[in-house]
Amino acid sequence: MGEIELNIGPVHPATHGVLRLKARVEKDTVLGGDVEIGYLHRAMEKIAEQRLFNSFFPNVDKLEYVSALNWEILYASVLEKALGIDIPPRAKYIRVILAEIQRIMSHLIFIGAFGQDLGNITVFTWALRERELLMDIVEKISGGRLAPMYLRVGGTEYDLPEGFDSMILPVLDRLEEKVNKDYKAVTYENSLFKMRTKGVGVLTRDTVKKYGITGPNMRASGIERDLRRSEPYFVYDSLDFDIPVEDAGDSYARFMVRIREIQESIKILRQAVRALPKGNYINKQPWMFKIPPTEAFVRQECPRGEGAMFLVTDGGMKAYRLKIRSPSFYTVQAMPEIIKGARVADLFTIIASLDPVMGEVDR
């Protein structure tokens, strides 16, 4: 039997049939492959040129619908930089809280999807159960769930609801217990899980640098870089947290980095909630929906890596150009190299461990 070509997927909720992996296979060994993208492309960067600045916020939510608030924060930040607007201290803390809530929610989807792709439906059910608790909190804050549309230039649309600390702290306690005990037993300390993930889909440092991969996938390959620490924004430089790093670069390491990031995000949230200052949640300085001719670049640490936006304005009420850098795009490009030499059954593990979101890829 010679070489054949297999279509693989969809194997992850965020790929939902729009990531096509054509693997070249001989017997049970993957010789290589090609990735086809673009099935979900919506021309978001071009739409930004047609929408008023504020009217583009709903579109930003659809860029990366697993952690929409992180991208709302990034878009608001690039507009504020272009305008030269600073936001109040309370708004900075609120944005950190929102970003870390969404980071946990995103990683819970990763954990659940990973378990499901390995045949463990229990993990998927558990992860979605805990995520729903945080989803309820996002809904109480913003009125929305998957697409909150909560950020505004200068701060946020609303203040946090009264009694927010008593709302979120018990959820963090429960989540910490589940990650440290229940999830451990069925995932990263489970012998079968280790067999399916250790040494599978190794992503080397050279490959990381070659393709510009960032975020948890990069840190799982031994590179300690996180914009919250290396280029602090908002109030991250006043918070105590660690940057999880693993050296193996395999699917198991990528899983462990995200587990540990959930633990660190819980630590950040507790500090931010307790240190949340009183005062305004938005800088209501009028800006008349116009931005003078300028250029602005902002990058932040999103759940899947470094997200960035480069804005060019011409003095009007719309962007002249908006370039978006999405981390999943670079990760997907590296897939053909990562899968070489793997077994066919391992392809599902590898794709799930990279945690792509195709809305982010197909902008």
Summary of the structure (lengths in Angstrom):
residues: 363
radius of gyration: 20.5
end to end distance: 39.9
largest distance: 70.8
contacts: 1274
relative contact order: 0.20
helix: 48%
strand: 14%
